[in-house]
Amino acid sequence: MSPRISLRRAAAFLFLGAGLLRLGAAEMTVDADLRDASRGLFHVTLTLPVQPGPLTLNYPKWIPGEHGPTGPIQDFSGIVMSAGGRPLPWRRDLVDMYALHVDIPAGVDRLQVAADYLGPTDGKFSAGPSSSAQLAVLNWHLILLAPHGVDAGTIAVRPSLTLPPGWKFGTAMDVAQQNGQHVEFKPLTLEMLQDQPVIAGANFKRFELTPGGSPAHFIDCAADSVAALDLSDERLAAYRRVPAEYAAVFGARHYETYHFLLALSDRTGYSGVEHHQCSDDRAPERSLIDDDAFVGFAGLLTHEYFHSWNGKHRRPARLMSPDFSVPMQGDLLWVYEGLTNYYGDVMPARVGLWTPDTFHEFIASIAASLANTPGRQWRPLQDTADAAQILYGAPRAWASRRRSVDYYPEGTLLWLDADVLIRTRTNGAKSLDDFARAFFGDGGGGPIDPAHVPGRKPTVVTYEADDVVQALNAVLPYDWRQFFAQRISAIATEPPMAGITGGGWKLIYTDTPNKVITAGDKSDKMTHLNFSLGLALNSESHEVLDVIPGSPAEVAGIGPGMKLIGVNGRKFNDDVFTDALKATKDGHALELLVENAEFLFTAKVNYYGGPRYPHLERVSGTADVMGDILKSRVK
């Protein structure tokens, strides 16, 4: 039985700093100023109730949903502390760079802190670029200091925000009042403030997904252009099916309202971070309107939405950090992210954002990619979760040797395997949806009410691996512990393929490009030749991004960071290279002129297979269980 707790009670061992008043008596205020957001600058003024004595303030380090110490302390700048108009000296801790020490003088009960957040030009998640000339995404933890060791659920906060002229905003927070471009929000806890970012922009549009329904669901979208907001009626209709499909799976919701906060800008990159009743979603500018870009984008919102149940309402116990300073442990990310990834990939097909054929192409692409990852010969899937905090920041070079955060794509295959197993052994009477409903939805603990309940704060119900096994056994009695041990803890030289084969399909390779890979390559400016030569290129610079160990490219001496500048005696360009690759199937040699740190050499590539891409093919005479998985559940 998992304990039911709220974040505010999650760490009873935490203490109140000597310099802080218990916040039932006074509120902390956070006044954010985004008027310089187009230059990448966020300004903030904090006011904290204090009492005389030493006080330690922490900048948030372990950010929920980011699974690592990703708080960008290096970009928190211009810090000035004062009381009663007089500056107070402060000093950084020599061991914990996120901790700042200050002495509060006698007679002082309020501390003011003014600071700037220096928006980076690269990086990942909320620590990456958060603004462009036309939009900004404010994650409150970027501009916060909080008393050391205090549960964020006990700190009362009154936030406010000043926007650039003409900008509009979207958030799941409740607005107290708005005067022009200055917005005051209703008081809440620091825990809930961190969990509710704000998106704003000059080009802003709100798409209502459940018109007239309760609870309300929205896509709050800011973009670098008005054209980028032109979501087609067909795609909007598909997005409007998303809340109903999730309701059909879970049977209950744990939020009051839900907002997809979508930033469309090439500057802010591609990422998503989950929250209880919203998600921070970022994608290239034309993701809604360009068909190729949309193929890769379609699963982002459905992935982050699933996290409202798996990751926010229910969460692995060791991924809790009540004061954003307690380290998180990612050993159950194969459930937290892996299961979410599976449903995030299935749902686009169920609602019509993808066709079933697109789903098949996607599954083929990840199965083939994982099969061509020799790093799995030494690193089990469990270690990709255990080491998540270091793998997120790992470079693309040597990724196939190292392995990346494979619990995302391999999680899709893992849980597809489980879903097909349940459906097959119960003759279609049960599915993984039954587990999801019991574990996360109307059987998932906490006060459940599918209706809109104003003022009710979400609860967090933690879980362990044993809870997952027990809940699966309630759906289908089976040796689930051994099922996961073989696929997660043991070295597995091949990815889990039973969901594909048991689902009525098989993985094949042909010279026809995979539509999902082609669309992704166009958006990411890459060329994937993983399944032929064994390398990946930047399609613009022709720099080698990765080489698969044992592949023809590696045997020829090619490695990451090198650059292809010639092919078969001609200057390298895409058409010449494509023609040369096709010719290998007829026995023609392939020689590449390669630049390696200002030195040149000719790589003679021993490959004669032509272009090679993965696909799924139906196995005749078998049941299409995968097709059943993709069927809508909405009556």
RAGIRA-V477405 format. One line per field, one symbol per residue. phi: phi as a letter, one per 30 degrees, with the letter a starting at -180 (. if undefined). Layout:
phi=???
This chain:
phi=.ddcbcedcdbdddbdddccdddddacdcbccbcdcddcicccbbcbbdbbekdbcccdeccceichadcededccbidbcabhicdcdbbdddccddcccbccddicbbccbcabccedcbkbhdddecabdcaabccdddbcbbediceddccdbccbaccdeidcbbadddddabbiccbccdeaddeddddbdbcbadcbbccdcbeicbddbbccccbdadddcdddddddddddddedddddddiabcbdabbdccccadddibaabdbebabccbaeecddccddddeddecddddddedecckcdcbeedccbdcibdecbcdcddcecddddedddddeddcjdcdedddddddddddddddcbdeddbcdeedddecedcdecddddiddddicdddddddddeddeddddddddchidbadeddddddccdcciidcadddbeidcdcccdbbeddddddddddbdaddddededccdddbdcddcddddddjbbdbbbddeddddddddddchbbcbecbdibbbddcciddcabdeideddedjdbejdbdbabhicddbddddddddddddcjddbccdbcbhiccaccccdbbcidbbdbcbdcdicddddddddddcdd
